[in-house]
Amino acid sequence: MNIIVCVKQIPDPETPASSFKVDEAAKKVIPAQGIAPVVNPYDPQATEAALRLNEADGGGKVTVISLGPDSARDAIKHALAMGADEGVLLTDSAFDDIDNFQTAAALAAAIQKLGGADLVLMGRAAADWDMGVVPSGVAQILGVPCVTLAKAIEKSGSALKVERVLDDGFQTVEVNTPAVVSISNEFGEPRYPQLRQIMLAAKKTVQVWSAADLGIAGEMGAANRVLTLDALYVPKVESNVEIIEGDSPEEKARNLAQKLRAAKLV
Ligand SMILES: Cc1cc2nc3c(=O)[nH]c(=O)nc-3n(C[C@H](O)[C@H](O)[C@H](O)COP(=O)(O)OP(=O)(O)OC[C@H]3O[C@@H](n4cnc5c(N)ncnc54)[C@H](O)[C@@H]3O)c2cc1C
């Protein structure tokens, strides 16, 4: 199958809370000094799903797309080192301050410029803004079905059988291709690139496209956002601890029960 995987580079979610800062006036996250961005943790699982599908099928092509600054090339290189065939980096100052809808529009335009795909795979959500809307947005623009939160995916004749993760169980659906599928963390561990594959990845092609190359420059930028960000702030977490006194465990338990009853919690 001809599969396109979308991967996003994000600030490292393991960044210590003390290094995480936002500029509330500008409504922007201030990048933590000395901590390199990483590939969104769900996206290597999407790459893994693409590679496994084509391995089971005996061949195919996997192209990786990332929209972001020049450093997002590293997210593409990681997927290439895992075994993807080629990459496309969408980078341009026209993409500054874009929202989820514009991101979906840019990714969909790149997919169309690549000639489309049998299957587009994405992560279930980007672990920075964590909205999980880009896969559905891309599917809507491309006019193809979208299946979200896949924990397993396999070919079933000319269609795909997808097992989805729900809040209270699992659901198996069949979907015709072309389709967009978002992969959940339950999919399992992605393969870890070996040194030789990392070196081979350096020789694989990464095309670089601007918004103008995609014919969408006029739709990008802050002026064309659909989503309005009202406020961005680090929430204050407050906790009050009260030590229940008592001369014996029984008295402490009695005092605790009285407190809970007074607070109408029991
Ligand atoms: C005020 C504000 C300013 C912003 N400024 C910028 C900016 O200047 N530039 C910018 O790029 N973003 C910017 N963003 C972030 C951007 O709007 C979102 O990150 C983007 O729309 C994706 O939404 P999400 O993170 O919720 O992705 P989700 O919908 O949670 O992502 C799901 C999956 O979609 C795919 N995906 C999502 N984003 C990308 C991507 N960029 N490339 C490839 N695949 C992707 C991945 O497979 C991912 O796992 C800004 C956001 C805000 C609120």
The ligand as an SDF file (V2000), in Angstrom:
LIG
                    3D

 53 58  0  0  0  0  0  0  0  0999 V2000
   -1.8390   30.1780   20.0740 C   0  0  0  0  0  0  0  0  0  0  0  0
   -1.3130   29.0140   19.3010 C   0  0  0  0  0  0  0  0  0  0  0  0
   -0.2790   29.2520   18.3990 C   0  0  0  0  0  0  0  0  0  0  0  0
    0.2270   28.1840   17.6520 C   0  0  0  0  0  0  0  0  0  0  0  0
    1.2180   28.4320   16.7830 N   0  0  0  0  0  0  0  0  0  0  0  0
    1.6780   27.4280   16.0040 C   0  0  0  0  0  0  0  0  0  0  0  0
    2.6820   27.6700   15.0290 C   0  0  0  0  0  0  0  0  0  0  0  0
    3.1940   28.7820   14.9200 O   0  0  0  0  0  0  0  0  0  0  0  0
    3.0800   26.6180   14.2340 N   0  0  0  0  0  0  0  0  0  0  0  0
    2.5430   25.3740   14.3850 C   0  0  0  0  0  0  0  0  0  0  0  0
    2.9320   24.4480   13.6400 O   0  0  0  0  0  0  0  0  0  0  0  0
    1.6260   25.1000   15.3290 N   0  0  0  0  0  0  0  0  0  0  0  0
    1.1740   26.0950   16.1320 C   0  0  0  0  0  0  0  0  0  0  0  0
    0.2460   25.8460   17.0820 N   0  0  0  0  0  0  0  0  0  0  0  0
   -0.1500   24.4710   17.3320 C   0  0  0  0  0  0  0  0  0  0  0  0
   -1.0880   23.9730   16.3070 C   0  0  0  0  0  0  0  0  0  0  0  0
   -2.2450   24.7430   16.1930 O   0  0  0  0  0  0  0  0  0  0  0  0
   -1.4790   22.5570   16.7190 C   0  0  0  0  0  0  0  0  0  0  0  0
   -0.3930   21.9190   17.3190 O   0  0  0  0  0  0  0  0  0  0  0  0
   -1.8030   21.7830   15.4900 C   0  0  0  0  0  0  0  0  0  0  0  0
   -2.9450   22.3440   14.9310 O   0  0  0  0  0  0  0  0  0  0  0  0
   -2.0820   20.3290   15.7740 C   0  0  0  0  0  0  0  0  0  0  0  0
   -3.1020   20.2230   16.7120 O   0  0  0  0  0  0  0  0  0  0  0  0
   -2.8760   19.2510   17.8800 P   0  0  0  0  0  0  0  0  0  0  0  0
   -1.5250   19.5230   18.4370 O   0  0  0  0  0  0  0  0  0  0  0  0
   -4.0360   19.2990   18.7790 O   0  0  0  0  0  0  0  0  0  0  0  0
   -2.8130   17.8600   17.0770 O   0  0  0  0  0  0  0  0  0  0  0  0
   -3.6770   16.5390   17.2190 P   0  0  0  0  0  0  0  0  0  0  0  0
   -4.9210   16.6930   16.4790 O   0  0  0  0  0  0  0  0  0  0  0  0
   -3.7770   16.2100   18.6750 O   0  0  0  0  0  0  0  0  0  0  0  0
   -2.6560   15.5740   16.5030 O   0  0  0  0  0  0  0  0  0  0  0  0
   -3.0550   14.2650   16.1050 C   0  0  0  0  0  0  0  0  0  0  0  0
   -2.0770   13.7690   15.0910 C   0  0  0  0  0  0  0  0  0  0  0  0
   -2.1140   14.6150   13.9410 O   0  0  0  0  0  0  0  0  0  0  0  0
   -0.8160   14.6550   13.3460 C   0  0  0  0  0  0  0  0  0  0  0  0
   -0.3100   16.0370   13.4050 N   0  0  0  0  0  0  0  0  0  0  0  0
   -0.7480   17.0620   14.1720 C   0  0  0  0  0  0  0  0  0  0  0  0
    0.0000   18.1540   13.9420 N   0  0  0  0  0  0  0  0  0  0  0  0
    0.9180   17.8090   13.0190 C   0  0  0  0  0  0  0  0  0  0  0  0
    1.9940   18.4950   12.3840 C   0  0  0  0  0  0  0  0  0  0  0  0
    2.2810   19.7640   12.6800 N   0  0  0  0  0  0  0  0  0  0  0  0
    2.7400   17.8250   11.4830 N   0  0  0  0  0  0  0  0  0  0  0  0
    2.4730   16.5170   11.1680 C   0  0  0  0  0  0  0  0  0  0  0  0
    1.4840   15.8200   11.7520 N   0  0  0  0  0  0  0  0  0  0  0  0
    0.7170   16.4570   12.6580 C   0  0  0  0  0  0  0  0  0  0  0  0
    0.0880   13.7330   14.1760 C   0  0  0  0  0  0  0  0  0  0  0  0
    0.0540   12.4510   13.6090 O   0  0  0  0  0  0  0  0  0  0  0  0
   -0.6210   13.7420   15.5240 C   0  0  0  0  0  0  0  0  0  0  0  0
   -0.3290   12.5830   16.2830 O   0  0  0  0  0  0  0  0  0  0  0  0
   -0.2910   26.8810   17.8420 C   0  0  0  0  0  0  0  0  0  0  0  0
   -1.3180   26.6500   18.7510 C   0  0  0  0  0  0  0  0  0  0  0  0
   -1.8200   27.7100   19.4850 C   0  0  0  0  0  0  0  0  0  0  0  0
   -2.9460   27.4580   20.4560 C   0  0  0  0  0  0  0  0  0  0  0  0
  1  2  1  0
  2  3  1  0
  2 52  2  0
  3  4  2  0
  4  5  1  0
  4 50  1  0
  5  6  2  0
  6  7  1  0
  6 13  1  0
  7  8  2  0
  7  9  1  0
  9 10  1  0
 10 11  2  0
 10 12  1  0
 12 13  2  0
 13 14  1  0
 14 15  1  0
 14 50  1  0
 15 16  1  0
 16 17  1  0
 16 18  1  0
 18 19  1  0
 18 20  1  0
 20 21  1  0
 20 22  1  0
 22 23  1  0
 23 24  1  0
 24 25  2  0
 24 26  1  0
 24 27  1  0
 27 28  1  0
 28 29  2  0
 28 30  1  0
 28 31  1  0
 31 32  1  0
 32 33  1  0
 33 34  1  0
 33 48  1  0
 34 35  1  0
 35 36  1  0
 35 46  1  0
 36 37  1  0
 36 45  1  0
 37 38  2  0
 38 39  1  0
 39 40  1  0
 39 45  2  0
 40 41  1  0
 40 42  2  0
 42 43  1  0
 43 44  2  0
 44 45  1  0
 46 47  1  0
 46 48  1  0
 48 49  1  0
 50 51  2  0
 51 52  1  0
 52 53  1  0
M  END
$$$$
